[in-house]
Amino acid sequence: MNFTYEPALEKYMRQKQKRTIIIEVISSDHSDFQVTELHVHLISEKQADFFIRQKQFRPQPTHMGRVLLPPYRLTYADTVTFGLKSFLGIKYITQKGIGL
């Protein structure tokens, strides 16, 4: 599996001095509906250590740092691409190549 970063995300990561991207599965289960989605975001080194030790996330090294993959079964393309988007001034990380 190969991880690539869009230039805008690389610049943002250097600016924020963050080197770890985490991929989490978030679920909401209410009586009428259930929603499950991927949440991709940057975390600190202290948070990364917690997820690796306590929650058994798997670190994968990349040229920018590392990506923490969850212990759940997900599907991964040969190349996973991370990007940066902004909506109303709020920045968030996008991904292509990971599925539930």
Secondary structure as the mmCIF struct_conf table of DSSP 4:
data_model
#
loop_
_struct_conf.conf_type_id
_struct_conf.id
_struct_conf.beg_label_comp_id
_struct_conf.beg_label_asym_id
_struct_conf.beg_label_seq_id
_struct_conf.end_label_comp_id
_struct_conf.end_label_asym_id
_struct_conf.end_label_seq_id
STRN STRN1 ASN A 2 TYR A 5
HELX_RH_AL_P HELX_RH_AL_P1 PRO A 7 LYS A 16
TURN_TY1_P TURN_TY1_P1 GLN A 17 GLN A 17
STRN STRN2 THR A 20 ASP A 29
BEND BEND1 SER A 31 ASP A 32
STRN STRN3 GLN A 34 ILE A 43
HELX_RH_AL_P HELX_RH_AL_P2 GLU A 45 LYS A 55
HELX_LH_PP_P HELX_LH_PP_P1 PHE A 57 PHE A 57
STRN STRN4 ARG A 58 THR A 62
TURN_TY1_P TURN_TY1_P2 HIS A 63 MET A 64
STRN STRN5 GLY A 65 LEU A 69
HELX_LH_PP_P HELX_LH_PP_P2 PRO A 70 PRO A 70
BEND BEND2 PRO A 71 TYR A 72
STRN STRN6 THR A 75 PHE A 87
TURN_TY1_P TURN_TY1_P3 LEU A 88 GLY A 89
STRN STRN7 ILE A 90 GLY A 99
#
